[in-house]
Amino acid sequence: MAVQARIRDGADTDYELYRVINQQPANSIYELAKITGWSTGRVRGSVMRLERDGYVCTERSIRNGKAVLKVSPVGWKQYFTEAELEEFRQMKF
């Protein structure tokens, strides 16, 4: 029972954070923690699960002389192969 509750709570956290990332892409873990009011550890754990599952991507960047991890939603084009994208380009409407 406790394991199921933790999984459910994690899924709720991930969904809520994913909504924030979609609305405000390219924020750092720290910035996302400030926006949500969560700890950086909670945000980082959720980001890692979302990245593992293919919903977000992270990119290392330098801001104000510090290394940060920018988090953005995966774009729709990343779900398709280059051949599929080319097929879309060739379609006539």
Wavefront OBJ file of the C-alpha trace (Angstrom):
o trace
v 0.000 0.000 0.000
v 2.736 2.489 0.899
v 4.556 1.763 -2.352
v 1.404 2.407 -4.375
v 0.840 5.698 -2.548
v 4.408 6.813 -3.300
v 3.995 5.923 -6.973
v 0.699 7.824 -7.132
v 2.199 10.855 -5.373
v 5.197 10.768 -7.718
v 2.933 10.647 -10.765
v 0.928 13.608 -9.439
v 4.138 15.550 -8.826
v 5.435 14.728 -12.295
v 2.206 15.793 -13.990
v 2.053 19.066 -12.085
v 5.691 19.870 -12.859
v 5.234 18.919 -16.522
v 2.439 21.501 -16.786
v 4.761 24.179 -15.352
v 7.577 23.192 -17.741
v 5.205 23.419 -20.718
v 4.048 26.880 -19.667
v 7.540 28.154 -18.817
v 10.194 26.184 -20.721
v 13.977 26.464 -20.287
v 13.966 27.102 -16.544
v 16.591 25.607 -14.271
v 15.869 23.119 -11.481
v 16.293 25.955 -8.966
v 13.911 28.246 -10.874
v 11.321 25.465 -11.132
v 11.632 24.889 -7.376
v 10.969 28.594 -6.745
v 7.950 28.580 -9.092
v 6.381 25.472 -7.530
v 7.437 26.078 -3.937
v 9.027 22.613 -3.828
v 12.510 21.584 -2.761
v 15.173 21.323 -5.452
v 15.470 17.602 -4.637
v 11.781 17.002 -5.318
v 11.980 18.943 -8.591
v 15.164 17.157 -9.660
v 13.639 13.729 -8.974
v 10.552 14.599 -10.980
v 12.623 16.016 -13.861
v 14.726 12.849 -13.982
v 11.584 10.679 -14.188
v 10.060 12.929 -16.868
v 13.301 12.826 -18.857
v 13.569 9.045 -18.514
v 9.995 8.692 -19.797
v 10.654 11.017 -22.757
v 8.487 13.999 -21.764
v 11.228 16.579 -21.167
v 14.812 17.134 -22.178
v 17.571 18.767 -20.181
v 20.474 20.840 -21.393
v 23.512 21.968 -19.465
v 24.017 25.715 -19.681
v 25.928 28.543 -18.021
v 23.938 31.337 -16.370
v 25.610 34.111 -14.425
v 28.820 32.088 -14.384
v 27.144 28.993 -12.899
v 26.378 25.664 -14.535
v 22.633 24.990 -14.621
v 20.403 22.306 -16.069
v 17.713 23.864 -18.294
v 14.515 21.828 -18.571
v 12.217 21.998 -21.613
v 9.354 19.876 -22.915
v 10.175 17.511 -25.753
v 9.049 18.997 -29.057
v 6.621 17.043 -31.183
v 9.242 16.583 -33.915
v 11.384 14.544 -31.543
v 8.772 11.768 -31.571
v 9.267 11.110 -35.299
v 12.095 9.773 -37.440
v 13.632 11.969 -40.130
v 11.858 9.859 -42.777
v 8.479 10.440 -41.119
v 9.138 14.178 -40.904
v 10.054 14.246 -44.586
v 6.813 12.428 -45.375
v 4.904 15.139 -43.478
v 6.710 17.823 -45.480
v 5.670 16.160 -48.741
v 1.981 15.994 -47.818
v -0.388 18.212 -49.738
v -3.453 19.609 -48.069
l 1 2 3 4 5 6 7 8 9 10 11 12 13 14 15 16 17 18 19 20 21 22 23 24 25 26 27 28 29 30 31 32 33 34 35 36 37 38 39 40 41 42 43 44 45 46 47 48 49 50 51 52 53 54 55 56 57 58 59 60 61 62 63 64 65 66 67 68 69 70 71 72 73 74 75 76 77 78 79 80 81 82 83 84 85 86 87 88 89 90 91 92 93
